[in-house]
Amino acid sequence: MEPLTRLSEVVLERLTEYSSSRTVRVVSRDGDELTYDLFLAERFGRKEEDPYLQSGDTIRVDRSSRKITIDGEVERPGTYDLLDAETLRDLVGFYGGGFTRTGNQSALEVLSLESGSEVITEKVYVDYREQPEAVLLRDRDAVTVPSKLALMPYVFFEGAVTVSGEEDVETTALDAASRFRYRFHSGELLSEALIRLEYRFSPESDLANAYAVGSNGTRNAIDMEALLRRAEGAEDISLKPNDRFVIPFKQFFVIVAGAVQDPGRFPYIPDRGFRYYVDLAGGYDSQLHLGNTVLITDVTNRPVPQGETIAPEMKIYAPINNPLYFVNQLSGVLSVIGTVLSILAVTGVLGGGG
């Protein structure tokens, strides 16, 4: 052992989940025994509870009699080794550091586990304001202090919303559609909620075509985009408990026109080239188009190189470039002219005959 080694340096790294740091006994070479509390030494820096060890000292660590976990709305959540006489008041005030500002003291949850297993045998709710000293805490009990915010009413937002890493999230069966709960205060307007939730919306969120779903399944259209812009005349509403607001996904399209079999508007699919959309349009009309050349323009009508990935609302135009088409067109015109001349000749219009 190194000189000037404190008791905590030897003991703390060797403790197990069943060890107690509260009554660590040091027996000197002469047989004198002193007891120390390493929790007080660590929490409050009380050096008298963490002495320097002497050569020949023997250290005895007792088994913990009650380790209780506290989490939720307290300043210092964790698992603590309570002394025999300590109560729920000590657990919350002394060990947990007291309630946070949002701690709900009226409904603490106390879970008790079956001895030697992880099976919960009892769950009770305790009003801390009413005799917390009377609450029996047993080894491995877990106390949770809920938040007052959980008592606030909430509404649901669902559909094209961002929920990654957030609480109160309920992912639906749809690939990208989710829903979350939003807790609101009395009298809060939908526009106020939307401003706070703006970070949850993406370019795919069709806010202009959002709607509220009534308890009977009816839909009421709501232009959330106008509410976010605070547009004049936008109709605002007060939030009510359990309201449901649905934001649909925007449907983007790509336009394919010209010398293809079935020109039209086709749903946009990310990371696809122009050939994908030409195929959706039935491919090129071989009587009108030869090769694989198209004219692509973006939403502002700016020309786009063929090698670029197609973006929403681009236009793909396959020009008519088959020479046979123009020859056939010319042949048809010449044929019509010849027919007309023949008719005129038969009727005597041509030739100037009397």
VOSE-308649 format. One line per 8 residues: for each residue x, y, z of N, C-alpha, C. Coordinates in steps of 0.001 Angstrom, whole numbers. Layout:
# VOSE-308649
X,Y,Z,X,Y,Z,X,Y,Z | ...
***
This chain:
# VOSE-308649
842,-1194,0,0,0,0,874,1240,0 | 518,2209,-854,1257,3462,-933,1030,4285,337 | 2024,5052,761,1821,5950,1897,745,6982,1575 | 67,7484,2598,-974,8503,2460,-2102,8043,1518 | -2480,6791,1670,-3604,6252,898,-4867,6359,1729 | -5903,6982,1147,-7148,7135,1880,-8004,5870,1767 | -8897,5740,2717,-9769,4564,2786,-10584,4412,1503 | -11107,5518,962,-11955,5440,-233,-11202,4908,-1438
-9918,5190,-1528,-9122,4740,-2666,-9012,3222,-2701 | -9072,2605,-1545,-8950,1151,-1465,-10320,480,-1584 | -11347,1107,-995,-12631,434,-844,-13574,639,-2024 | -13769,1878,-2485,-14860,2184,-3408,-14797,1387,-4705 | -13616,1177,-5239,-13523,441,-6501,-13735,-1053,-6325 | -13818,-1498,-5091,-13989,-2936,-4829,-15395,-3283,-4341 | -16242,-2296,-4189,-17588,-2559,-3707,-18428,-3251,-4770 | -19356,-4087,-4331,-20320,-4722,-5231,-21684,-4077,-5006
-22674,-4513,-5753,-24007,-3940,-5585,-24615,-4306,-4235 | -24024,-5258,-3557,-24546,-5663,-2249,-23747,-5059,-1087 | -22683,-4342,-1386,-21829,-3773,-348,-22402,-2470,177 | -22093,-2152,1424,-22496,-889,2020,-21264,-9,2217 | -21376,1230,1776,-20288,2192,1996,-20564,3042,3228 | -21648,2736,3942,-22081,3576,5065,-21415,3212,6388 | -21070,1961,6536,-20451,1523,7809,-19221,677,7497 | -18179,1360,7058,-16914,676,6747,-16031,728,7989
-15647,-449,8477,-14877,-527,9722,-13398,-755,9431 | -12582,-6,10143,-11127,-143,10031,-10592,-596,11379 | -9940,-1756,11374,-9354,-2307,12602,-7839,-2158,12502 | -7265,-1446,13468,-5819,-1192,13431,-5045,-2427,13864 | -3737,-2386,13728,-2872,-3497,14129,-3006,-3774,15623 | -3338,-2695,16393,-3468,-2856,17845,-4854,-3330,18262 | -5774,-3503,17280,-7102,-4001,17600,-8147,-2922,17786 | -7755,-1654,17664,-8740,-576,17774,-9619,-550,16519
-10906,-361,16721,-11849,-368,15591,-12594,961,15509 | -12612,1557,14290,-13368,2779,14034,-14247,2564,12797 | -15412,3217,12796,-16355,3061,11685,-16452,4370,10913 | -16502,4257,9580,-16517,5445,8711,-17662,5342,7695 | -18110,6510,7251,-19207,6602,6273,-18659,7228,4993 | -18365,6395,4019,-17762,6896,2777,-18760,7652,1911 | -20059,7428,2107,-21042,8230,1380,-20932,9697,1786 | -20832,9958,3107,-20698,11340,3580,-19382,11947,3106
-18358,11135,3045,-17071,11639,2573,-17142,12035,1109 | -17820,11208,300,-17894,11477,-1138,-18869,12605,-1448 | -20032,12629,-805,-21060,13631,-1110,-20681,15008,-562 | -20167,15069,658,-19944,16357,1302,-18472,16686,1535 | -17608,15791,1066,-16179,16068,1222,-15695,16030,2664 | -16336,15253,3487,-15960,15170,4902,-14766,14229,5065 | -13597,14824,5128,-12358,14040,5160,-12227,13197,6424 | -12891,13607,7529,-12805,12803,8739,-13457,11436,8561
-14326,11313,7517,-14936,10018,7217,-14117,9210,6206 | -12985,9744,5789,-12136,9071,4788,-10674,9180,5234 | -10297,8436,6281,-8964,8601,6871,-7851,7984,6014 | -6630,8379,6345,-5473,7714,5761,-5293,6372,6441 | -4960,5366,5660,-4758,4027,6209,-3336,3858,6729 | -3221,2999,7728,-1920,2692,8314,-1531,1255,7975 | -241,998,7956,232,-354,7687,-333,-1304,8732 | -900,-2402,8270,-1458,-3399,9174,-2944,-3239,9432
-3559,-2172,8914,-4996,-1987,9097,-5777,-3088,8380 | -6917,-3468,8973,-7844,-4419,8366,-9156,-3694,8071 | -9680,-3854,6842,-10911,-3167,6440,-12031,-4186,6334 | -13173,-3856,6951,-14334,-4739,6905,-15520,-3970,6323 | -16094,-4531,5263,-17230,-3902,4587,-18456,-4768,4809 | -19507,-4168,5368,-20735,-4909,5641,-21608,-4987,4388 | -22540,-5904,4452,-23545,-6011,3397,-24595,-4921,3603 | -25047,-4337,2496,-26071,-3312,2576,-27394,-3937,3005
-28109,-3245,3889,-29413,-3749,4313,-30547,-3177,3469 | -30383,-1940,2940,-31448,-1327,2129,-30827,-403,1078 | -30913,-809,-160,-30533,79,-1254,-31811,464,-1996 | -32077,1749,-2037,-33318,2265,-2612,-32977,3171,-3789 | -33723,3020,-4875,-33525,3866,-6065,-34595,4945,-6103 | -34173,6157,-6417,-35121,7242,-6625,-34793,7922,-7947 | -35822,8141,-8765,-35603,8827,-10041,-36784,9750,-10323 | -36720,10402,-11470,-37772,11348,-11813,-37403,12756,-11401
-38368,13477,-10874,-38207,14907,-10621,-37598,15202,-9254 | -36347,14737,-9055,-35544,15123,-7897,-34202,15628,-8413 | -33516,16395,-7581,-32265,17008,-8024,-31154,15990,-8260 | -31117,14917,-7434,-30025,13954,-7538,-30590,12528,-7573 | -31153,12123,-8711,-31636,10742,-8808,-30476,9759,-8701 | -30773,8572,-8225,-29733,7552,-8105,-30172,6450,-7165 | -29249,5527,-6870,-29492,4438,-5933,-28674,4702,-4679 | -29347,4657,-3522,-28707,5053,-2273,-28839,3963,-1220
-27830,3941,-349,-27747,2962,730,-28278,3629,2002 | -29548,3389,2308,-30177,4051,3447,-29834,3347,4760 | -29700,4156,5793,-29517,3603,7133,-30858,3121,7676 | -30812,2330,8730,-32016,1655,9220,-33133,2620,9604 | -32800,3746,10200,-33839,4643,10715,-34325,5646,9679 | -33759,5645,8503,-34092,6671,7517,-35364,6322,6758 | -36099,7376,6352,-37434,7213,5779,-37494,7824,4379 | -38709,7851,3829,-38930,8455,2520,-38538,9931,2520
-38757,10628,3632,-38363,12023,3715,-36850,12178,3538 | -36089,11271,4143,-34630,11313,3993,-34222,10987,2556 | -34908,9992,1963,-34575,9603,595,-34741,10781,-366 | -35872,11503,-227,-36147,12614,-1143,-35302,13838,-801 | -35322,14247,466,-34689,15502,844,-33188,15429,967 | -32678,14390,1651,-31243,14303,1905,-30491,13665,741 | -30944,12488,330,-30235,11776,-736,-30570,12349,-2113 | -31869,12525,-2393,-32279,13010,-3710,-32126,14496,-3903
-31775,15244,-2867,-31558,16676,-3016,-32827,17499,-3092 | -33980,16881,-2854,-35236,17608,-2902,-35884,17554,-4274 | -37130,18014,-4323,-37899,17999,-5566,-37421,19087,-6529 | -37555,18816,-7818,-37354,19866,-8815,-38591,20765,-8831 | -38525,21834,-9599,-39653,22763,-9666,-40902,22104,-10240 | -40703,21085,-11081,-41856,20426,-11701,-42231,19114,-11015 | -41603,18830,-9866,-41911,17577,-9180,-43321,17559,-8619 | -44035,16484,-8880,-45400,16324,-8387,-45357,15524,-7090
-45538,16202,-5959,-45403,15563,-4656,-46611,14723,-4272 | -47683,14838,-5029,-48926,14183,-4622,-49048,12734,-5083 | -48158,12271,-5945,-48352,10919,-6499,-47021,10223,-6757 | -46199,10085,-5720,-44956,9331,-5865,-45283,7852,-6048 | -44586,7204,-6954,-44812,5774,-7224,-43721,4963,-6536 | -44123,3980,-5759,-43177,3113,-5055,-43370,1684,-5552 | -42319,1131,-6173,-42352,-244,-6671,-41518,-1131,-5750 | -42055,-2273,-5407,-41331,-3243,-4589,-41122,-4511,-5386
-39914,-5056,-5302,-39569,-6270,-6037,-39609,-7486,-5117 | -39940,-8600,-5716,-39896,-9866,-4976,-38456,-10162,-4612 | -38224,-10625,-3427,-36876,-10892,-2952,-36153,-11867,-3876 | -34990,-11449,-4342,-34169,-12317,-5180,-34587,-12392,-6626 | -35547,-11556,-7061,-35973,-11605,-8461,-36271,-10192,-8948 | -36662,-10103,-10218,-37017,-8815,-10803,-38528,-8664,-10937 | -39288,-9532,-10282,-40744,-9496,-10368,-41289,-8432,-9421 | -42110,-7534,-9944,-42722,-6492,-9121,-43894,-7104,-8358
-43828,-6990,-7050,-44892,-7576,-6230,-45884,-6533,-5749 | -45477,-5259,-5768,-46377,-4234,-5246,-46052,-2885,-5881 | -47101,-2136,-6186,-46937,-755,-6652,-47949,102,-5933 | -47454,1098,-5215,-48353,1981,-4475,-48028,3422,-4834 | -49032,4288,-4683,-48857,5717,-4906,-48947,6435,-3566 | -48001,7327,-3348,-47864,7978,-2057,-47957,9485,-2231 | -48741,10121,-1364,-48774,11579,-1298,-47700,12007,-300 | -46610,12557,-825,-45468,12902,27,-45844,13920,1097
-46847,14700,842,-47239,15754,1775,-47914,15194,3029 | -48263,13911,2998,-48969,13292,4121,-48097,12220,4780 | -47381,12582,5812,-46577,11683,6638,-45646,10766,5837 | -44652,11339,5158,-43709,10485,4403,-42908,9553,5312 | -42823,9877,6618,-42086,9005,7536,-42783,7664,7730 | -44084,7626,7419,-44847,6390,7654,-44714,5392,6508 | -44096,5796,5404,-43973,4914,4244,-42854,3906,4484 | -43165,2629,4358,-42175,1583,4561,-41361,1372,3290
-40067,1561,3386,-39171,1328,2255,-38353,75,2521 | -38377,-846,1527,-37660,-2099,1662,-36513,-2167,654 | -35619,-3100,908,-34450,-3245,33,-34868,-3407,-1421 | -34231,-2629,-2318,-34422,-2648,-3763,-35740,-2002,-4199 | -36408,-1302,-3306,-37570,-520,-3727,-37124,575,-4696 | -38054,970,-5570,-37776,2044,-6534,-38866,3100,-6406 | -38451,4331,-6160,-39375,5450,-5984,-39249,6374,-7180 | -40373,6713,-7798,-40385,7620,-8939,-41215,8851,-8600
-40617,10029,-8843,-41329,11288,-8632,-41785,11789,-9996 | -43087,11793,-10282,-43559,12218,-11605,-43474,13737,-11762 | -43675,14172,-12976,-43646,15602,-13281,-45059,16182,-13254 | -45154,17424,-12792,-46440,18116,-12845,-46909,18285,-14289 | -45951,18316,-15213,-46309,18496,-16617,-47164,17346,-17132 | -47017,16180,-16497,-47815,15031,-16930,-49294,15235,-16659 | -49618,16195,-15804,-51016,16463,-15496,-51652,17417,-16495 | -50821,18033,-17343,-51360,18972,-18324,-52122,18219,-19411
-53191,18813,-19935,-53906,18173,-21041,-53035,18146,-22290 | -53379,17286,-23238,-52567,17200,-24448,-53448,16968,-25668 | -52847,17297,-26828,-53450,17009,-28124,-52466,16161,-28912 | -52947,15574,-30012,-52095,14742,-30848,-51814,15439,-32179 | -50555,15377,-32617,-50180,15747,-33973,-49650,14486,-34642 | -50077,14235,-35853,-49655,13008,-36517,-49504,13213,-38020 | -48832,12243,-38643,-48617,12317,-40094,-47193,12698,-40426 | -47029,13743,-41224,-45710,14171,-41702,-45055,15074,-40671
-44659,14466,-39535,-44010,15201,-38460,-42718,14488,-38083 | -41772,15248,-37531,-40493,14699,-37112,-40561,14357,-35640 | -40171,13127,-35291,-40298,12701,-33901,-39038,12058,-33362 | -37968,11968,-34148,-36774,11238,-33749,-36213,11758,-32432 | -36011,10832,-31475,-35398,11186,-30208,-36279,11959,-29262 | -37562,12028,-29545,-38466,12823,-28716,-39294,11930,-27810 | -39780,12525,-26710,-40691,11817,-25825,-42120,11925,-26345 | -43003,11181,-25742,-44429,11203,-26091,-44659,10839,-27554
-43828,9949,-28090,-43900,9596,-29506,-44588,8256,-29670 | -45436,8152,-30698,-46098,6897,-31039,-45940,6693,-32539 | -44995,5823,-32942,-44779,5570,-34366,-45876,4671,-34895 | -46445,5025,-36023,-47530,4252,-36607,-46975,3192,-37530 | -47887,2450,-38162,-47471,1394,-39082,-46945,1958,-40382 | -47235,3207,-40677,-46720,3803,-41905,-45221,3978,-41791 | -44531,3937,-42934,-43085,3995,-42909,-42566,5275,-42263 | -43133,6414,-42638,-42586,7676,-42167,-43572,8471,-41330
-44755,7953,-41161,-45767,8706,-40425,-45694,8365,-38948 | -45795,9369,-38104,-45737,9168,-36669,-46738,10091,-36008 | -46845,9924,-34693,-47671,10869,-33963,-47069,11093,-32588 | -47280,12287,-32047,-46767,12622,-30738,-47809,13433,-29991 | -47639,13455,-28670,-48527,14236,-27822,-47894,15594,-27523 | -48712,16603,-27556,-48263,17954,-27228,-49084,18447,-26049 | -48414,18757,-24950,-49100,19231,-23759,-49250,20748,-23835 | -50433,21225,-23500,-50706,22648,-23667,-51310,23234,-22400
-51208,24564,-22308,-51769,25254,-21151,-53162,25772,-21489 | -53918,26086,-20471,-55297,26535,-20649,-55351,27777,-21531 | -56221,27735,-22540,-56401,28874,-23424,-55400,28975,-24560 | -54503,28005,-24697,-53484,28069,-25758,-54133,27889,-27123 | -53676,28706,-28088,-54195,28646,-29448,-53356,27703,-30300 | -53979,27185,-31359,-53259,26296,-32271,-52064,27016,-32883 | -52197,28285,-33231,-51088,29033,-33826,-49892,29098,-32877 | -50157,29245,-31574,-49074,29292,-30588,-48354,27946,-30531
-49130,26872,-30580,-48523,25539,-30558,-47680,25315,-31803 | -48181,25748,-32967,-47449,25528,-34215,-46115,26262,-34212 | -46077,27445,-33636,-44815,28182,-33563,-43801,27419,-32708 | -44269,26852,-31596,-43364,26073,-30734,-42935,24763,-31395 | -43776,24251,-32286,-43504,22945,-32902,-42928,23054,-34310 | -42571,24246,-34743,-42148,24427,-36134,-40967,23526,-36496 | -40105,23245,-35524,-38941,22399,-35788,-39334,20963,-36155 | -40567,20577,-35870,-41013,19216,-36174,-41505,19054,-37611
-41666,20141,-38334,-42194,20061,-39691,-41050,20100,-40694 | -41246,19443,-41844,-40225,19345,-42880,-40821,19799,-44210 | -39998,19884,-45267,-40551,20251,-46581,-41635,19298,-47066 | -41662,18073,-46534,-42685,17114,-46948,-44001,17302,-46196 | -44021,18186,-45202,-45243,18409,-44422,-46174,19355,-45175 | -47331,18864,-45521,-48302,19672,-46269,-49192,20421,-45281 | -48638,21483,-44703,-49345,22221,-43664,-50606,22902,-44189 | -50576,23304,-45451,-51733,24021,-46003,-52965,23135,-46092
-52761,21818,-46140,-53886,20887,-46270,-54077,20022,-45028 | -53658,20546,-43867,-53842,19818,-42621,-55327,19818,-42234 | -55660,18955,-41293,-57060,18911,-40852,-57136,18368,-39426 | -58230,18714,-38761,-58525,18193,-37423,-59521,17053,-37555 | -59348,16018,-36734,-60243,14863,-36742,-61102,14912,-35495 | -62421,14979,-35673,-63342,15018,-34548,-63534,13653,-33921 | -64157,13627,-32758,-64379,12362,-32049,-65265,11406,-32841 | -66081,11953,-33755,-66944,11113,-34594,-66323,10813,-35954
-65042,11168,-36128,-64334,10879,-37378,-64440,11951,-38440 | -65170,13019,-38183,-65293,14095,-39177,-63980,14852,-39308 | -63737,15396,-40513,-62521,16156,-40782,-62858,17627,-41001 | -62069,18487,-40361,-62212,19920,-40540,-60885,20481,-41030 | -60910,21031,-42242,-59677,21528,-42856,-59112,22701,-42058 | -57769,22720,-41929,-57077,23799,-41231,-55832,24166,-42033 | -55703,25428,-42403,-54521,25902,-43118,-53458,26290,-42092 | -52660,25309,-41661,-51633,25571,-40662,-50514,26447,-41202
-50287,26372,-42505,-49259,27218,-43102,-49623,28690,-42932 | -50883,29013,-43125,-51330,30393,-42940,-51226,30810,-41476 | -51511,29875,-40556,-51384,30189,-39134,-49934,30453,-38752 | -49024,29668,-39313,-47605,29878,-39026,-47118,31219,-39570 | -47635,31597,-40733,-47238,32876,-41337,-47983,34048,-40706 | -48925,33722,-39822,-49793,34747,-39234,-50483,35550,-40321 | -50939,34829,-41343,-51606,35483,-42469,-52916,36106,-42018 | -53233,37226,-42602,-54466,37920,-42259,-55670,37060,-42638
-56604,36940,-41727,-57803,36157,-41987,-57667,34685,-41693 | -56460,34224,-41293,-56289,32807,-40972,-57115,32462,-39733 | -57875,31389,-39817,-58801,31027,-38740,-58087,30222,-37669 | -57994,30796,-36459,-57318,30146,-35340,-58340,29440,-34459 | -57888,28469,-33668,-58786,27767,-32751,-58065,27550,-31423 | -58828,27377,-30356,-58269,27041,-29052,-58102,25526,-28954 | -56994,25101,-28343,-56746,23671,-28186,-57658,23096,-27104 | -58117,21876,-27357,-58959,21162,-26402,-58370,19773,-26172
-58522,19244,-24953,-57918,17939,-24647,-58293,16866,-25669 | -57260,16102,-26077,-57394,14950,-26977,-57751,15321,-28416 | -57640,16612,-28785,-57786,16972,-30199,-56751,16219,-31025 | -57108,15895,-32273,-56165,15240,-33191,-55971,16127,-34409 | -54714,16408,-34737,-54385,17210,-35904,-53495,16383,-36832 | -53901,16279,-38083,-53188,15450,-39059,-52549,16351,-40104 | -51240,16172,-40308,-50509,16891,-41356,-50148,15869,-42430 | -50768,15923,-43597,-50461,14933,-44645,-49097,15192,-45272
-48614,14204,-46000,-47379,14359,-46767,-47697,15052,-48087 | -46798,15949,-48494,-46941,16559,-49804,-46698,15506,-50879 | -47492,15561,-51928,-47294,14657,-53058,-46610,15432,-54164 | -45353,15101,-54449,-44596,15749,-55509,-44752,14959,-56804 | -44636,15665,-57927,-44782,15033,-59231,-43644,15443,-60157 | -43458,14629,-61189,-42554,14928,-62304,-43383,14834,-63585 | -43223,15801,-64467,-44013,15859,-65706,-43188,15282,-66852 | -43787,14356,-67603,-43148,13774,-68789,-44044,14081,-69990
-43476,14705,-71004,-44264,15126,-72175,-43486,14846,-73452 | -44157,15064,-74590,-43510,14900,-75890,-43709,13517,-76467 | -42663,12999,-77084,-42743,11759,-77848,-42600,10527,-76959 | -43575,10347,-76066,-43646,9153,-75232,-45033,8532,-75394 | -45154,7295,-74950,-46409,6574,-75164,-47567,7142,-74337 | -47281,7536,-73088,-48363,7959,-72186,-47913,9172,-71375 | -47844,10344,-71974,-47377,11530,-71249,-48303,11871,-70084 | -47724,12547,-69058,-48536,12934,-67912,-47693,13303,-66710
-48330,13380,-65517,-47668,13691,-64267,-47509,12397,-63472 | -46305,12171,-62957,-46006,10928,-62259,-45438,11227,-60870 | -45764,10402,-59863,-45275,10650,-58499,-43751,10685,-58450 | -43234,11646,-57732,-41793,11795,-57571,-41242,10725,-56641 | -40146,10101,-57061,-39424,9126,-56249,-37988,9635,-56112 | -37467,9793,-54888,-36108,10339,-54718,-35044,9494,-55399 | -33982,10188,-55819,-32756,9553,-56337,-32977,8753,-57617 | -33877,9201,-58475,-34086,8530,-59756,-33680,9464,-60895
-33208,8848,-61994,-32851,9609,-63181,-34029,9737,-64134 | -33822,10460,-65252,-34936,10730,-66163,-35476,9461,-66815 | -34609,8442,-67024,-35063,7220,-67693,-36165,6529,-66881 | -36114,6628,-65556,-37148,6020,-64709,-38521,6600,-65041 | -38587,7910,-65198,-39867,8564,-65460,-40319,8363,-66905 | -39370,8280,-67827,-39725,7961,-69211,-40359,6575,-69278 | -39802,5629,-68501,-40381,4285,-68467,-41790,4316,-67884 | -42002,5155,-66849,-43346,5274,-66285,-44338,5782,-67324
-43842,6590,-68256,-44700,7131,-69313,-44840,6172,-70486 | -44426,4915,-70296,-44578,3905,-71339,-43429,3829,-72311 | -42373,4606,-72056,-41229,4599,-72968,-41437,5537,-74146 | -40423,5635,-74978,-40496,6524,-76134,-41457,5967,-77199 | -42080,6873,-77932,-42843,6501,-79122,-41852,6410,-80270 | -41534,5170,-80680,-40460,4963,-81664,-40766,5611,-83015 | -42028,5852,-83312,-42364,6512,-84572,-42029,8000,-84533 | -41881,8522,-83314,-41614,9956,-83180,-40209,10259,-82676
-39617,9312,-81914,-38368,9623,-81217,-37345,8517,-81434 | -36125,8938,-81717,-35004,8011,-81823,-33950,8378,-80786 | -33217,7370,-80298,-32159,7635,-79319,-32709,7772,-77917 | -31972,8513,-77105,-32330,8639,-75682,-32064,10061,-75217 | -32469,11011,-76022,-32214,12420,-75733,-33501,13105,-75293 | -33432,13793,-74158,-34581,14524,-73649,-34142,15939,-73259 | -35116,16805,-73120,-34886,18159,-72634,-35501,18242,-71240 | -34682,18607,-70241,-35140,18637,-68851,-35062,20072,-68338
-36118,20512,-67676,-36129,21836,-67044,-36616,21702,-65619 | -36117,22581,-64729,-36555,22541,-63334,-37801,23381,-63152 | -38195,23580,-61891,-39434,24270,-61593,-39410,25728,-62039 | -38201,26287,-62249,-38077,27669,-62738,-37808,27710,-64237 | -37963,26548,-64907,-37718,26415,-66351,-36246,26555,-66725 | -35365,26386,-65780,-33935,26391,-66082,-33544,25033,-66645 | -32776,25002,-67759,-32339,23718,-68323,-31491,22929,-67333 | -31684,21601,-67313,-30973,20718,-66398,-30270,19643,-67220
-28976,19371,-66968,-28278,18305,-67709,-28935,16947,-67491 | -28858,16084,-68519,-29501,14777,-68428,-28940,13918,-67305 | -27685,14117,-66921,-27064,13260,-65905,-27472,13572,-64485 | -28140,14697,-64254,-28520,15053,-62891,-29721,14240,-62403 | -29772,14061,-61080,-30919,13383,-60474,-32154,14266,-60606 | -33251,13655,-60927,-34494,14401,-61108,-35029,14858,-59754 | -35475,16115,-59697,-36048,16700,-58491,-37544,16913,-58692 | -38292,17140,-57604,-39736,17352,-57739,-40072,18502,-58679
-41162,18299,-59426,-41727,19299,-60338,-40854,19600,-61558 | -39848,18782,-61825,-39103,18934,-63076,-39956,18463,-64247 | -39613,18976,-65433,-40312,18580,-66658,-39320,17870,-67574 | -39754,16715,-68079,-38938,15921,-69003,-39662,15900,-70342 | -39011,16419,-71376,-39646,16510,-72698,-38828,15711,-73701 | -39503,14734,-74336,-38856,13933,-75382,-39216,14550,-76736 | -38259,15152,-77427,-38587,15833,-78689,-38873,14838,-79816 | -39603,15293,-80796,-39834,14499,-82007,-38610,14659,-82899
-37858,13584,-83106,-36607,13675,-83863,-36415,12528,-84855 | -37487,11747,-85142,-37383,10652,-86108,-37578,11219,-87517 | -36527,11164,-88374,-36649,11725,-89723,-37790,11121,-90523 | -38079,9825,-90282,-39163,9185,-91033,-40505,9838,-90736 | -40622,10352,-89525,-41871,11028,-89178,-42076,12244,-90068 | -41025,13025,-90253,-41142,14222,-91073,-41342,13859,-92544 | -40658,12757,-92990,-40840,12301,-94378,-42288,11894,-94590 | -42824,11112,-93621,-44216,10680,-93748,-45159,11869,-93746
-44844,12843,-92895,-45679,14030,-92858,-45653,14760,-94198 | -44426,14875,-94765,-44283,15559,-96055,-44985,14766,-97149 | -44827,13430,-97116,-45483,12597,-98119,-46990,12779,-98045 | -47508,12839,-96841,-48940,13028,-96691,-49401,14347,-97262 | -48614,15389,-97026,-48969,16715,-97552,-48941,16708,-99073 | -47871,16100,-99660,-47755,16039,-101121,-48905,15231,-101721 | -49286,14159,-101013,-50387,13331,-101499,-51689,14117,-101536 | -51907,14894,-100508,-53123,15708,-100470,-53115,16733,-101579
-51953,17359,-101792,-51852,18363,-102868,-52140,17723,-104225 | -51558,16502,-104465,-51776,15811,-105737,-53242,15484,-105946 | -53905,15060,-104873,-55326,14727,-104976,-56144,15950,-105331 | -55836,17049,-104692,-56566,18294,-104967,-56372,18721,-106409 | -55124,18628,-106897,-54850,19023,-108286,-55608,18134,-109259 | -55667,16830,-108939,-56399,15914,-109834,-57879,16277,-109908 | -58436,16581,-108791,-59865,16950,-108763,-60092,18223,-109568 | -59197,19155,-109387,-59352,20419,-110124,-59247,20190,-111633
-58335,19250,-111993,-58167,18998,-113437,-59401,18339,-114020 | -59964,17384,-113269,-61146,16674,-113771,-62326,17637,-113937 | -62436,18545,-113010,-63572,19479,-113074,-63388,20607,-114045 | -62185,20644,-114658,-61916,21685,-115640,-61504,23008,-115049 | -61309,23015,-113762,-60882,24275,-113140,-59502,24628,-113612 | -58636,23599,-113737,-57279,23829,-114249,-57277,23709,-115761 | -56394,24303,-116411,-56223,24194,-117854,-56903,25304,-118616 | -57826,26007,-118001,-58423,27172,-118665,-59338,26824,-119816
-59858,25554,-119872,-60746,25157,-120972,-62037,25955,-120975 | -62608,26124,-122181,-63821,26881,-122337,-65014,26175,-121886
***
